[in-house]
Amino acid sequence: MQKPFKIPQSVLVVIHTPALDVLLINRADAANFWQSVTGAKDREDESFTETAIREVAEETGIACAGGTLRDWGLENVYDIYPRWQHRYAPGITRNTEHVFGLTVPAGTPVTLNPREHTAYQWLPYRQAADACFSPSNAEAILMLPEFIA
């Protein structure tokens, strides 16, 4: 049975501490591909907030209730990388990514989903941006100080 095509609407969640240390996770299907939490909607009517909460829990084991989730009101529209194009319906070439920040206490435990990610690291935000594979992810991390209350 073929998996359903991915919905080209996703979230990017920059998880960080109050001191601006950022959590990066390394993809299992791409060597040295460090990123923040990302993921597509499971259903068309799933809100971006619901998607963010679900993806953070699935990928890191972190419950958003233990931190402060903020919708940054930003969206990135980008071409889907050719290596992942097959996951989308024919003719779908672009994805819209909605950006969130999640503030968590320093020392928050991380439990990776081994099918999706192989390692994690906490880095000061500028170093985290430099380590990201995705330019839109790096740009979001560099904007982090603007979204701290």
C-alpha positions as CSV (number, residue, x, y, z in Angstrom):
1,M,0.0,0.0,0.0
2,Q,1.4,3.3,-1.1
3,K,1.8,6.0,1.6
4,P,-0.4,9.1,0.9
5,F,1.4,12.1,-0.6
6,K,2.7,14.7,1.8
7,I,0.7,17.9,2.1
8,P,2.9,20.8,0.9
9,Q,2.3,22.8,4.1
10,S,4.7,22.3,7.0
11,V,6.1,23.8,10.1
12,L,9.6,24.8,11.3
13,V,10.0,25.0,15.1
14,V,13.1,26.6,16.5
15,I,13.5,25.1,19.9
16,H,15.6,27.2,22.2
17,T,16.4,28.1,25.8
18,P,16.1,31.5,27.4
19,A,19.9,31.9,26.9
20,L,19.3,31.4,23.1
21,D,20.9,27.9,22.9
22,V,19.2,26.2,20.0
23,L,18.4,22.5,19.6
24,L,19.5,21.0,16.3
25,I,18.7,17.4,15.2
26,N,20.5,15.4,12.5
27,R,18.3,13.7,9.9
28,A,18.6,9.9,9.6
29,D,18.1,10.0,5.8
30,A,20.7,12.6,5.0
31,A,24.2,12.6,6.5
32,N,25.3,15.8,8.3
33,F,21.9,17.5,7.7
34,W,21.3,19.5,10.9
35,Q,18.0,21.2,11.3
36,S,15.3,22.4,13.7
37,V,12.1,20.4,14.0
38,T,10.2,20.3,10.7
39,G,7.2,18.4,9.5
40,A,4.2,18.5,7.2
41,K,0.5,18.7,8.2
42,D,-1.1,15.2,8.5
43,R,-4.4,16.5,7.3
44,E,-5.6,19.6,5.4
45,D,-7.6,20.8,8.4
46,E,-4.8,20.3,10.9
47,S,-3.8,23.8,12.2
48,F,-0.2,24.8,12.0
49,T,-0.1,25.0,15.8
50,E,-1.4,21.4,16.0
51,T,1.3,20.4,13.5
52,A,4.0,22.1,15.5
53,I,3.0,20.5,18.8
54,R,2.7,17.0,17.2
55,E,6.0,17.3,15.3
56,V,8.0,18.5,18.3
57,A,6.7,15.6,20.4
58,E,7.3,13.0,17.6
59,E,10.8,14.2,16.8
60,T,12.2,15.2,20.2
61,G,9.9,13.8,22.8
62,I,9.4,17.4,24.2
63,A,5.9,18.3,25.2
64,C,5.2,21.9,24.2
65,A,3.2,22.3,27.4
66,G,6.6,22.4,29.2
67,G,7.6,25.5,27.3
68,T,6.3,28.5,25.5
69,L,5.3,28.0,21.9
70,R,5.1,31.1,19.8
71,D,3.7,31.6,16.3
72,W,6.2,33.9,14.7
73,G,3.7,34.9,11.9
74,L,6.3,34.0,9.3
75,E,6.1,31.7,6.3
76,N,8.8,30.5,3.9
77,V,7.9,29.2,0.5
78,Y,10.6,27.2,-1.2
79,D,11.2,24.6,-3.9
80,I,11.0,21.0,-2.6
81,Y,14.5,19.4,-2.7
82,P,14.6,16.9,-5.6
83,R,15.6,14.1,-3.2
84,W,12.2,14.4,-1.5
85,Q,10.1,15.3,-4.5
86,H,8.7,11.8,-4.7
87,R,6.9,12.2,-1.4
88,Y,4.5,14.8,-3.0
89,A,1.8,14.5,-5.6
90,P,2.8,15.0,-9.2
91,G,3.1,18.6,-10.1
92,I,3.7,19.8,-6.5
93,T,7.1,21.5,-6.5
94,R,6.9,24.1,-3.7
95,N,6.2,23.9,0.0
96,T,4.9,26.6,2.4
97,E,6.6,26.4,5.9
98,H,5.1,28.2,8.9
99,V,7.6,29.3,11.6
100,F,7.3,28.8,15.3
101,G,9.6,29.3,18.3
102,L,9.5,27.1,21.4
103,T,11.3,28.3,24.5
104,V,12.2,25.4,26.9
105,P,14.2,25.4,30.1
106,A,17.9,24.6,29.8
107,G,18.5,20.9,30.4
108,T,15.2,19.9,28.8
109,P,15.7,16.2,27.9
110,V,15.5,15.2,24.3
111,T,14.4,11.7,23.0
112,L,14.9,11.4,19.3
113,N,12.8,9.2,17.0
114,P,15.6,7.0,15.6
115,R,13.7,6.5,12.3
116,E,13.9,10.3,11.7
117,H,17.1,11.6,13.5
118,T,20.4,10.2,14.6
119,A,21.8,12.9,17.0
120,Y,21.1,16.2,18.6
121,Q,23.1,19.1,19.9
122,W,22.4,22.4,21.7
123,L,24.4,25.3,20.2
124,P,24.4,29.1,20.8
125,Y,22.1,30.5,18.2
126,R,24.7,31.9,15.8
127,Q,26.6,28.6,15.7
128,A,23.3,26.7,15.2
129,A,22.5,28.9,12.2
130,D,25.9,28.2,10.7
131,A,25.4,24.4,11.2
132,C,22.0,24.3,9.5
133,F,21.7,22.8,6.0
134,S,18.6,24.7,5.1
135,P,19.0,28.5,4.4
136,S,15.4,29.2,5.6
137,N,16.1,27.4,8.9
138,A,19.4,29.3,9.4
139,E,17.6,32.6,8.7
140,A,14.9,31.8,11.2
141,I,17.5,30.9,13.9
142,L,19.2,34.3,13.3
143,M,15.9,36.0,13.8
144,L,15.5,34.4,17.2
145,P,16.5,37.5,19.3
146,E,13.6,39.4,17.7
147,F,11.1,37.0,19.0
148,I,12.2,36.7,22.7
149,A,9.7,38.4,25.0
